[in-house]
Amino acid sequence: MDNNYKLSKYECIALLIVVMTNKLILNIPYNIIELTKSGSIINVLYIGLINFIFLVIVLKLLKPFSNLDIIDISSFLGGTLLKVIISILSILLFLLAAYITIVDFSNVLHTIYFSNFDMIYIVIFFIIGILIANLIGLKSIINSCMFIVGFSLLSILITFLNTQTNIKITHLTPIFGTNIKNTFITGLSNCFAMYVLVYIFFLKPFVKNQEEYTTLSIKGYLISFVLLLLTTISMQSLFISNSDSEPINSLFLLARQIEFGSFLQRIDAIFIFIWILSIFSYLSVTLFMITKIIKKLLNIEDEKMLSYSLCNILLGLTLIPINISILHFIESTVYKYSILIFIFVICFITLLLAYIKKRKVSKNN
Amino acid sequence: MKRLYLLIFFILIILLISTNSYQKTGLEHYYFVIGLGLDKLENNMLKISVQLSTTKDESSSSSGSSQTSSSEVYSVEARSINEGITILNNYLSKKLNLSHCSAVIFSEDLAKDGIKKYFNTLSNDIELRQSALLLVSSSTSYDFLKNISSSGETFSSRMFEHYTSSIDYTGFSYKSTLGDFFQNLHNDSIDPVCLYVSNISNTMQTSGLAIFKDDKMVGNISVSDSIAHLILTNNLETAIISMDNPFNENEKIDIEISLYKDTSYDIEILNNTPCIVAKIHPEGRILSADSTFNYSDSDNIKKIEDFCNSHISKLTEEYFINTTKVFNVDTVGYKDLYKSRFLTEEIFEKTSWDSIFKNSRFASITSSKINSSNLFNKD
């Protein structure tokens, strides 16, 4: 495994975009629309601004900690105990993200294309893929991200452009949704949609040029935000605010609408293929992050065996029979609030306190 | 090197196992459904009819064309769509595939009972295209499929095409797809409509639009109303309207109209009554003329424009009465249009739109532009 590979500026941005596109594939824009109805556009702009301000603050706080991620920073702040706590929470969050992604997307694939096959084969297909990518190392993961990011972006842009003819002003109004409170107070929980913020706390040690980290993070964030906005607008054309239908995968239903005349129809099949590769890349990144955190936590030298055992754990988790209502609860409640608490409370407070400590130490020196 | 050989060996084994020829499926294992019909029977039973594409050997024909295919219609009685398809799969000994289904037809009787439960089954079917046509037939859907099979169309997949293509030049048709109907069915601001077809002299002809209140068909409107529907929903391509000739009471004048600007609306609530004003902007080409007409005279054109304005206004006002007053439905989506003026849903709900909508008043302001399309401007 290539342990010392460092990411260039474009590779890091591509990684952030891959993370975001996978969240878009897995119903996040629909969750926003479900909560804030026709006020979704305003809500996305609002949470985008709040998250951006948060990102700028976080990047400012991260500046003195060169080549350190939130695990190292927690170790600096509170010693081994805090490091263990933050590491375990991070592992649980990434594991939950990987679990939801595999189960949800395998379920979509099973429903749409492979209903004759047992879902376990689809899950194994993903697990073997991410295992191989992790055994080869970060370079292979990044190369797959770099390869797929363009196609993923293209699929989202085509979906957006194709739905423009269906978008009417009545789909986007009343502009503030159900009421102001719902859009701006309850809708704050939609901040979880900008999931890329989680990676800002972890990616710093992997970046080649530490000086560029602020710029590339902002660029990655802005591209992710634009993607979220475009997908939300497209989805509002299909899932009208007062609609009572809930899709298994909203982006897929949107892609099903795409037609280039009567000649080229059902392009969703191509998109699903692109998204499978995109999910592969995202899962590989997630598994890589978990491996790195465990390695730091337990001071393991060779993480190869960790990849095997983590893949086995993931496979075991996906084999637990859960029904769709439990999965929906995990996705829309457990996962959502876990991300919010992790980013805006745990990581931020740790970083803030570590920053204050660092300044004190510097002053004393 | 040893590892590489071992890896290749394992990959070959996996490939051999996964490419199991005993599970292969090809075109010969499927029957492709072109049209799916649903009829109501007694005791809550359904009659499910499928029109299947069957290949036809045309090598002996004098035309020499090989691009022909015929179709056959089969039907079964069942309690649900899926049960019916399972029975047909068993009976036909091939699996039915809906991925090339061009139209889904409900009989009027079934549509009047409500189609949501069937529609949810259909919209969950991954094979069925969102662009498939949705039709309501005045007769049974089985008769419809039988009649359309004997329509003389040589290529089975084109049998339903004229319903959608005629929208471009007649205005009598409406592109009612499964996808659009599904969206409107799940939207409480607009009532869905779909194409209504009836059996006239053993051919299936468009007879206007079927009007739904929620998921139940409440009635149908004429083809002239369907032109008004297209004008008011900004879906009009072109339509030919015949109106009184302003220069000769005994003659009619034909005008091909299209919209040069989208229809816009002013909606106000006055004395607890919604007042809807539609601003229509048609442009027209005179297709027929009588012997006394002079196209180069601007006064004559102005007179035709005035007649056209009043004709289109009357057409849309009649449509409004037929839908809103008779059936109490909102097929245009006035609720959404009015709602867009509010900042939040909460403020809009104070207007109690749903309860006052039936008392709405409608007026249309038409400003048409007329040109001659004839080779001679003056006779």
Interface residues (C-beta under 8 A of the other chain):
Chain A: K37 S38 G39 T111 I112 Y113 S115 N116 K168 I169 T170 T173 P174 I175 F176 G177 T178 N179 I180 L238 I240 N242 S243 D244 S245 R256 Q257 E259 Q265 R266
Chain B: Q23 I126 R129 Q130 S131 G179 F182 Q183 H186 N187 D188 S189 G333 D336 L337 K339 S340 R341 F342 L343 T344 E345 E346 I347 F348
